[in-house]
Amino acid sequence: MNVVITGANGGLGSALLSACARLHPSWRATGVIRKDADLARPLDVVHPILSANPDVVIHCAAMTRVDACETEPELARAVNVEGTRAVASAAETAGARMVYISTDYVFDGKGGAPYPVGAAPNPLNVYGKTKLEGEFLTLAEKNSLVVRTSWLYGKVGKSFPAAVLRLCQTQKEIRMVTDQKSSPTYSEDLAAAIIKLLGKKASGIYHVSNSGSATWHEFAKAVMELKGIRGVKLTATTSDELKAAAKRPADSRLDCSLYSALAGAPLRDWREALAEHLR
Ligand SMILES: NC(=O)c1ccc[n+]([C@@H]2O[C@H](COP(=O)([O-])OP(=O)(O)OC[C@H]3O[C@@H](n4cnc5c(N)ncnc54)[C@H](OP(=O)(O)O)[C@@H]3O)[C@@H](O)[C@H]2O)c1
């Protein structure tokens, strides 16, 4: 099978490239990066995808900086909506299945319980809105798959655990919010789950995150405990105090039961995945 992965140098894209090689050595996985195809220039996207003759296109690339999307909404729209339109159209021309990675930030976080796949989205910020439009474009394609996930971290790219550890090297006190909750998800686990969904020929929307949930404060605390960090004070703060450009949902936990039923098991607990990552 020929698989094209956009955003192949990002956190999830790189995990997917290595998971394909590890789990399916006979597959040909081709990574596409910004240098080959800038999503902000949709015409650039067509050739790198078509030339790989894909059976599946896994579209990981996105403008993922949530606050930058708020301050640069036109760029966010160009990359996350028009870029996705171009990727979906190239996938269709190639006769390939389109797989799109989406986010818990399509929800407003006011539901008070994990969101099932059928819950009505209501994004609070530009990032969530543009990602939701990308979902609609993807779902218009035959046999397409949307995988919503949350709070990704991993070996490559921006990573919350790495950011916490960096702060601990230079600060005596770090502040983390207690009023946002979701499921930290290890890119390696998500990559394996996406490959499982491909094997099961899944289509439509699936929620896939590590089990359990945490606030950013609890996530940071777990990182510090697992690394045995003492002498740095972890202080609770609120989203209002942080004054980030983009609003974030308070509780964007995803109900992943549809995935668990298809795959035969849920993804492991986030703490177990984090412990493995930090080892
Ligand atoms: N990170 C999270 O917490 C999270 C949570 C839920 C869902 N998601 C979704 O999961 C997917 C993967 O996220 P991730 O954590 O792996 O993100 P990431 O590490 O930030 O990687 C994003 C990738 O997109 C590429 N990209 C950005 N702008 C581009 C452009 N104009 N043209 C071409 N490529 C561009 C980046 O390339 P450069 O390296 O050149 O910038 C990078 O390879 C995204 O679709 C994201 O929306 C992420």
The ligand as a Tripos MOL2 file, in Angstrom:
@<TRIPOS>MOLECULE
LIG
   48    52     1     0     0
SMALL
NO_CHARGES

@<TRIPOS>ATOM
      1 N1         -0.6570   19.1200   18.8890 N.am      1 LIG1
      2 C1         -1.8260   18.8520   19.4460 C.2       1 LIG1
      3 O1         -2.0030   18.9540   20.6700 O.2       1 LIG1
      4 C2         -2.9870   18.3910   18.5990 C.ar      1 LIG1
      5 C3         -4.1930   18.0520   19.2340 C.ar      1 LIG1
      6 C4         -5.2630   17.6280   18.4490 C.ar      1 LIG1
      7 C5         -5.1220   17.5250   17.0650 C.ar      1 LIG1
      8 N2         -3.9450   17.8930   16.4880 N.ar      1 LIG1
      9 C6         -3.8490   17.7950   15.0290 C.3       1 LIG1
     10 O2         -2.9530   16.7400   14.7490 O.3       1 LIG1
     11 C7         -2.1930   17.0140   13.5650 C.3       1 LIG1
     12 C8         -0.7170   16.8110   13.8400 C.3       1 LIG1
     13 O3         -0.3390   17.6820   14.8990 O.3       1 LIG1
     14 P1          1.1540   17.7250   15.4390 P.3       1 LIG1
     15 O4          1.0940   17.8310   16.9130 O.co2     1 LIG1
     16 O5          1.9760   16.6430   14.8060 O.co2     1 LIG1
     17 O6          1.5810   19.1380   14.8760 O.3       1 LIG1
     18 P2          3.0270   19.7550   14.6340 P.3       1 LIG1
     19 O7          4.0700   18.9580   15.3400 O.co2     1 LIG1
     20 O8          2.8840   21.2050   14.9050 O.co2     1 LIG1
     21 O9          3.2320   19.5220   13.0760 O.3       1 LIG1
     22 C9          2.5090   20.2600   12.1430 C.3       1 LIG1
     23 C10         3.0670   19.9670   10.7810 C.3       1 LIG1
     24 O10         2.3570   20.7790    9.8480 O.3       1 LIG1
     25 C11         3.3190   21.4080    9.0170 C.3       1 LIG1
     26 N3          2.8560   22.6630    8.4770 N.ar      1 LIG1
     27 C12         2.4440   23.7720    9.1580 C.ar      1 LIG1
     28 N4          2.1570   24.7620    8.2880 N.ar      1 LIG1
     29 C13         2.3800   24.2560    7.0480 C.ar      1 LIG1
     30 C14         2.2680   24.7870    5.7400 C.ar      1 LIG1
     31 N5          1.8940   26.0490    5.5180 N.pl3     1 LIG1
     32 N6          2.5680   23.9840    4.7050 N.ar      1 LIG1
     33 C15         2.9750   22.7100    4.8900 C.ar      1 LIG1
     34 N7          3.1150   22.1550    6.1060 N.ar      1 LIG1
     35 C16         2.8190   22.9180    7.1660 C.ar      1 LIG1
     36 C17         4.5180   21.6330    9.9160 C.3       1 LIG1
     37 O11         5.6490   21.8860    9.1250 O.3       1 LIG1
     38 P3          6.8380   22.8620    9.6560 P.3       1 LIG1
     39 O12         7.6460   21.9920   10.5870 O.co2     1 LIG1
     40 O13         7.5540   23.2490    8.4340 O.co2     1 LIG1
     41 O14         6.1700   24.0180   10.3650 O.co2     1 LIG1
     42 C18         4.5560   20.2910   10.6490 C.3       1 LIG1
     43 O15         5.1720   19.3090    9.8720 O.3       1 LIG1
     44 C19        -2.5880   18.4380   13.1550 C.3       1 LIG1
     45 O16        -3.4890   18.3540   12.0860 O.3       1 LIG1
     46 C20        -3.2660   19.0190   14.3790 C.3       1 LIG1
     47 O17        -4.2610   19.9590   14.0180 O.3       1 LIG1
     48 C21        -2.8810   18.3030   17.2250 C.ar      1 LIG1
@<TRIPOS>BOND
     1     1     2 1
     2     2     3 2
     3     2     4 1
     4     4     5 ar
     5     4    48 ar
     6     5     6 ar
     7     6     7 ar
     8     7     8 ar
     9     8     9 1
    10     8    48 ar
    11     9    10 1
    12     9    46 1
    13    10    11 1
    14    11    12 1
    15    11    44 1
    16    12    13 1
    17    13    14 1
    18    14    15 2
    19    14    16 1
    20    14    17 1
    21    17    18 1
    22    18    19 2
    23    18    20 1
    24    18    21 1
    25    21    22 1
    26    22    23 1
    27    23    24 1
    28    23    42 1
    29    24    25 1
    30    25    26 1
    31    25    36 1
    32    26    27 ar
    33    26    35 ar
    34    27    28 ar
    35    28    29 ar
    36    29    30 ar
    37    29    35 ar
    38    30    31 1
    39    30    32 ar
    40    32    33 ar
    41    33    34 ar
    42    34    35 ar
    43    36    37 1
    44    36    42 1
    45    37    38 1
    46    38    39 2
    47    38    40 1
    48    38    41 1
    49    42    43 1
    50    44    45 1
    51    44    46 1
    52    46    47 1
@<TRIPOS>SUBSTRUCTURE
     1 LIG1         1 GROUP 0 **** ****
